[in-house]
Amino acid sequence: MDEKGKVPHDEYLQLKMKYDKIHQMLSERLYNLGDKFFEIIVKKLNETLDADYTFVGKLVENQLIEILALYGDGKYLNNFSFQLKNTPCENVVGKNICCYPKDVAFLFPQDSLLRDKGIVGYIGLPLFNTSKKPNGILVSMYKQPIEDVEFSQMVLLTYEAQIAAEIEHQRIYLALNKSQEIAKNNENRFRSLVESTSDWIWEIDKHGNFTYVSPKVFDLLGYTPEELVGKNAFDLMTEEEASRVNEHYSQFVLNKMAFKGMINVNLHKDGHEVIMESNGEPILGKNNELLGYRGIDRDITERMEVEREAIKSKDDAEESARQFRQLFENMDQGFALHQMIYDAQGKPYDYKYVLINKAFGKLTGVDSKKFIGKTVRELLPKVEYYWIENYGRVAQRGESIHFENYSEDFNKYYDVVAYSPKKDFFAVVFNDVTDTKLHEIELMKAKEKAEEANRLKTEFLHNMSHEIRTPMNGIVGFANLLDDEKLSHEKRSYYSKIIQSSGYQLLKVIDDILEISKLETTKITLNVESFNLNDLLMELFSIFNLKSRDRFVPLYLEKGLRDHESRIVSDKSKLHKILGNLLENAQKFTPRGSITLGYEIEGEQLVLYVKDTGMGISEENKEKIFERFSHESKDVSYEHGGLGLGLSIAKENVELLGGSIRLESKKGEGSTFYITIPYHKYTEDEQRKSSVNQDVEKKQYKILVAEDEEVNYLFLEAVFQTKKDWNTKLLHAINGLDAIEICKREKALDLVLLDLKMPVVSGFEAASEIKKIKPDIPIIAQTAYSTDADVELALESGCDDFITKPINQDELILKVEKYLFAKS
């Protein structure tokens, strides 16, 4: 093709001439060629193929070929015989069509014909008789490499059946001629030979009536010779066929000529048609008058059927190809045909995509066009050699394999069948079985989950026994010790506290068991009421803060609403139990750092959270810990105790409130539990009107309180809540770094109350950074130390004023009013 992608005119003419030749050859019928049949065939083939030599040979013995016609160098060459051994013909006779496009003489150095004629390219076609036995060979040879192997094969195949049949016919015909010569000397021997031949021998008079018929006619037409003698030959044909044949036959009779290869259709005695090829010689009298004809008929029904099928097969092949393509493109299964690629040692190395249907792209989610002509190593560089090796066995040995495979590249499961349509090729047919496979996996998981549940229940019973017996041991044991009259007051008080603590521990176990039992019944009714959410959180804070301080793990409280806005409608008891379980869990698994309890409003949802800096939970166990009787691991269960019901109870209670619970955690860095429930705000007409008026008439002031002690923050919050006319909103930072980040994030801040002694970044450093970010914002420092050096350092760091702890409420109010409302 030229640069524009078009076929040059000369090349186009050459291609057209080739395929015109094939079309012409398919439409021709080379009959009535007589003794010149093979010579005409080899010359015609040699010219059509632009070959240097073409010959037809018949198989005389297993290893001997007798050439019947040889054409080359522009002329017919002398025929000869040769042994098959050590020649390319040895790989053709009785086998398959074989082609050596180049270097054939190099591959067969003992073949003198190839060497003497300077042959480079060779193509040979095996010939078989009607019994499928080899009877010859058709060969074309070139002094240059064969450029178009496919064209050469198509041309040779065109005459395959006709040449093979002619070799068989000549074998019979030669045998007949030989018999006729013998018959001249011995009539009995002639008749014996005629009657034993596989063809039908006959004689007719000049009117076409049979005067002699050989016994073979019975095998061919079902009649005995006696039934046909005296009967006219045309009586064996239909009226239409008789008229057609007589038109040709009358010309031979008129000219007293012999005829060969006359095709006629006879009717068998049972009515079916038998196609005959007739050859006849005229019988002349002493005065050269025509007495009749003597001849031989050969049954060519099968050969003609083959030829008709060959002609029909071209149209059928085109139709089949069209139907196959339609079926291929519309089949539900994915299909891909590949050609195996081998390395220098002949081992499978790679494979190329040759043909792909539409379903391939649909099932894999890729553009099929991008695969055609590419190798798997190009498209999927990480492909395992295991697959190339497996498919290599299919392509080389013709094995078929059936397997199920998960493809990471396509994230799907496939049911795959691979087979070899021909050597060095393999086809893959596959279905997407992802849904079925996932269902199987789910069933397996369900089975494993049931087994795990059974195991957990057994473990629960053991744990429950331990959890009940442990506090009972403390209660019973120390209760007995109290009976000792000599016991000191201090020990009696100490033992009493142990009994109380054990009693609370036992009560917690019993409460959990009763709670889970109630949840099992699914007949729990909610006690919905209005309550102040901030008060509920403050109550929980008060309960858990003492234990947190004792363990040096501070507890922080973050409120998303002001106290007078935080009244909601829900089940207070359930919410108290949920948050209590989460806080207890956080304290149990947080040996250092801090814990935060808080909430915020997100649209129509109330999101409460408990954050800790504890052990954290691994990704694979995030869902497991919400299951009943579950711990993250046995080690956790042994070390920290418990029935493994707390989070399960919390989850089921959250769902009863119409909400959900989720966990964000990283192993070793802590966990955050989020509870999301519907936000039902409790409002009264006066409160709603008051709130609306305040929002409209008064500006809201944002104040950042940087304080790591939660109790101190709550005190400041309470002071600001007493000044409702200020309309303030507090932001809480628990360390100096947090304070700096809030100042960067919040565009509108009116005042900063800054504790000078804070973790991570001190108040002095934080004040300096905040002034860089917001130079005009007033900062009031607060600390338990009030030396002149502290005051001076605070002012140098950027603070505008100073207040000492414990903070005096009136003094705080005066300082805030001084800076907050100075511009007003």
Secondary structure, DSSP 8 states (H G I E B T S, - for coil): --TTS---HHHHHHHHHHHHHHHHHHH----S-GGGHHHHHHHHHHHHHT-SEEEEEEEEETTEEEEEEEEETTEEE---EEE-TTSGGGGTTTT--EEE-S-HHHH-TT-HHHHHHT--EEEEEEEE-TTS-EEEEEEEEESS--S-HHHHHHHHHHTHHHHHHHHHHHHHHHHHHHHHHHHHH-HHHHHHHHHHSSSEEEEEETTSBEEEE-THHHHHHS--HHHHTTSBGGGGS-HHHHHHHHHHHHHHHHHT--EEEEEEEEE-TTS-EEEEEEEEEEEE-TTS-EEEEEEEEEE-HHHHHHHHHHHHHHHHHHHHHHHHHHHHHH-SSEEEEEEEEE-TTS-EEEEEEEEE-HHHHHHHTS-GGGTTT-BHHHH-TT--HHHHHHHHHHHHH---EEEEEEETTTTEEEEEEEE-SSTTEEEEEEEE-HHHHHHHHHHHHHHHHHHHHHHHHHHHHHHHHHHHHHHHHHHHHHHHHTT-TT--HHHHHHHHHHHHHHHHHHHHHHHHHHHHHHHHHT------EEEEHHHHHHHHHHHHHHHHHHTT--EEEE-SS-GGG-EEEE-HHHHHHHHHHHHHHHHHT-SSS-EEEEEEEETTEEEEEEEE-SS---GGGTTGGGSTT--S-HHHHHHH---S-HHHHHHHHHHHTT-EEEEEEETTTEEEEEEEEE--B---HHHHHHHHHHHHHS--EEEEEE-S-HHHHHHHHHHHHH-GGG-EEEEEESSHHHHHHHHHH-S---EEEEESS-SSS-HHHHHHHHHHH-TTS-EEEEES---HHHHHHHHHHT-SEEEESS--HHHHHHHHHHHHSS--
